Amino acid sequence: MWDPGTYSRFGDERSRPFHDLVARIGADAPREVVDLGCGSGALTATLAGRWPGARVAGLDASPEMIAAAAEAAGPRVRFAVGDVTAWAPGPHTDVVVSNAVLQWVPGHAALLTRWAGALPAGAWLAFQVPGNFAAPSHVALREVAAGPRWAGRLGGLLREAPVDDAAGYAALLTRAGCAVDAWETVYVHLLRAGSPEAHPVLRWMEGTALRPVRAALGGDTADWAAFRAELGERLAAAYPADGPVVPFPFRRVFVVATTTGENP
């Protein structure tokens, strides 16, 4: 279950890649703009401001996130619960945005190819995924999960490389007949140290990477508390405080593709 409150703890840091992604979309007057994996909808609403003449839709698999989004929905923005793997663009879908979602979708390369082939000519497909799965944070997470206490319940839950790099996505969508702009950025988030609750990188991970672990361990249980404490010790060693902050480098992969209408 997604928790909008937990996810939004680092709202400024999580929203910056979305704005950096959307800034590279060159659509002038799209008819329909779709945000796949819209979460709580706060960022989706900014798309209506960017393109005031467009119909804007947000789709997310989490009823909790969509409930939060519906509370803030405006007259030109609609939200719905849905699975991105079952979604297909309509004839007027000119912009598709997906922010930090596809890492959760196994086999999403085939999904991207299908979307690119179904979008009208001149449409824009833009997505961003975290590329930090080899970072100390995620290495520590996988190592703890593979330990003797947890492997039986968490084995196979955490994948080492669920995303490609920018070059790989660029090649994929070029083969699908798109013009592609792809790049990678490492953000250095300066997370405030000294929280009485937990190490700040642990608190960050609770909003995303730790969500399936918590679900598998049964939520607010002694097992979850023990796993959290074990991981927290490793994160404190990997990301020591530098004065009042903990530097947390975070790599992200960006792709903005334009359909050309040419057969690949």
N, C-alpha and C positions, 0 to 999 in steps of 0.2 A: 504494500500500500504506500502510495506517495503521500508525504506530509507537506502541504504548501508552506507551513511555518518553518519547518526544518530546512527545506530547500532554499527559502529566501533569506537565510541567515547572512549570506554573503551576496546580497542582491546586486550591489554595484559591480563586484568582480565577475559575477555570472552573466550580467547583462551586457558588459562591454563587448564580448565577442559577437553577440547578436547585432549590435549597432555597427561594428566593423564589417560584418558580413553584408548587411543590408546596404551599407554605403556604397558597395561595389556593384549593386544592381542598377542597370541603366534604363530600366523601363520608365517610359514617360507617362503613359495614361493606360495602365492595365485595366481590364474589365473585371477580373476576379483575381484576388490574392488569397492564397491558402497558406496557413501556418500549420505544418504537420508536427505534432508533439508540442502543442502550444503551452502546456503547463497551466499556470494560473491566469494566463491571458494578459498580463500586464504589458508584455512586450508586443503581443499581437495588436493591442490597441494602438501602438505607435505606428503600425502599418497603415491604419486608417488616416492618420495625420500625414504620412508621407504621400499617400495616393488618395486624396479626398473624393475622387470620382469612382473609386473601385468598391466592389463588394468584397468584404474581408471575412474570411472564415477561419476558425481555429478548431483543430481536431486533436484529441488526446485520449489515450486509453484509460486514464485515471478518472473515475467519477469524482474523487475528492478534488482534483485539480479543476475539472470542468465546473464543479459546483462553485469554487472560488472565482472562476472566470465569469460565470454567468452573473454574479453579483455586480460586476463592473462593466458588463457588456453595454455598448452604446447602440444607437439605432442602426448603424451600418456594419456592425460586427456581430457575427453569430458564432456560437460555440456548440460542439457536439462531442459526445463520447464515441470513440471509434478506433479501430486498429489501422495503423498506417499501412500495413501490408495488404489490406483489403481496399485501400483507397485508390481511386483512379481519377485523373484530371478530366474535367469537362471541356467542351469545345471553346469556352471563353476563359479558361484558366491561363492567365498570362504570366503569373509569378507564383512560384512555389518556394517556400522557405522552410527549412528544417534545422533547428538549432539544438545541438547536443542531444540527439535522439537516436540516430542510426547505429551508434555503438551498441545499443540494446537489441538490434534487429539482426539475427544471424542471416547470412546470405543477402545482405542489403545491396550488394553489387548488382545482382539480377533485378532488384527492385528499381534501382536508379536507371538501369538500361530501359526497363519497361516504361518508367515515367517519361524519360527523354523521348521515346518513340511515340508516346501518346499525346504529348503536349503539342499545341499548335505551333506553326513556324513563328519564330521570333519571340517565343516564350523564354522565361528565365527560371532556372532551377538552381537554387543556392542553398548550401548546407555547410554546417560546421560540426566537427566531432572532436572530442578530446583525443589527443595523441600522446598521453602521458602514461601509458600502460607499462612502460619500462622504467618509470620513475621510482625512486625509493619508496614512495607511499604505496604504490600498487604492488611492487615486489614484496614489501613487508606484508601486505594484506594476503597475497597468495601463499607466502611462506607460513604465516600463522594458520591459515585455513588448511594447509597440508600437514599440520602437526598432528601427533598421535591422538590428541584429545578431540580434534575437530574433523579430521579427514573423512570419517565415516558418514558425517552429516553434510559436509560441504564439498566433498570431492566432485569435481567436474562443474561446480557452480560458477567459478571465476575463470574467464578465458584470458590467455596471455596477450593475444593480438586480435581483438575484434574489429579493428579498423585498418585501412590502408594508409599509405602516405600520400602527399599531395600529387606526386608524379604518377602513382598508381591510379588514383581517381581521374587525373587528367587524361591518361591513356584510355581508361574505360569509357569516358564520356566523349572523347574524340572519336573513338570507334563507333559510338552510337550516333554520330553525325552532328555533334555540338561543337561550337567554339567555346573554349574553356580558359578560365582564369583560375589558377590554383596556387595556393601558397600556405606556408606554415608560420606560426608566430609563437614565441615563448613569452608568456606574461609572467612577470615576477610579482606575485601577490604578496603584499606585506601585511600579514595577518597579526592582529593584536595578541600579544602574549599575556600570560598571567590570568587566563580565565579560570575561575574555581571549578568549572564543570569538567574541562578536558583540554588536552593539547589542541590548538586551533586547527591543525591539519586533520585531526580526528573529527573535530566538529564539522569541518568542510566535507569530509568523506561520508559522514552520517546522512547528508542530504542526497547522496547519489550512490557511490560505489558500495557502501555498506548496507544499502537498503535490502538487497536480496539475502545478504547474510543474516540480517536481523530477522527477516521473515522466516528463514530456514531454522533459526534457533528459537523461534517462538516469541519474538517481541520482548516485552519487559520481563525477562526471566533472569535467573542467576547465571545461566549459561551465556546469555547475551552480555551481561555485565562482566563476566570473566573474559570473554573474547575481546570485548572493548578495552578492558584494562591491559590485556596482553599486547594488543596492537598499539595502544597508546604509549607503552614503554618503548616500543621500537620506533615509533614516529618521533618521540621526544629526542631519541639519540640521532635520528636521521636529519631532523630539522630543528637544530638548537636555536634558541632565541638570540637575536642580535639586538640587545637593548630591549626596548618595549615591543618589538615586532619579531615575527618569525617569517623569514623569506621563504616563499613557496613557489618555485618555478613551475609553470604549467604550460605544456605544449598543446597547441590546437591546430587542426588541419581545416583549411577553408577551401571551398570550391564554388565558383559561380560559373554556370554553363548557360549558353544561349542556343536554343534549337535553331537550326538553319533551314530546315525543311528539305534537306538533301538526303537521299538514301545513303546510309553508311556503307 
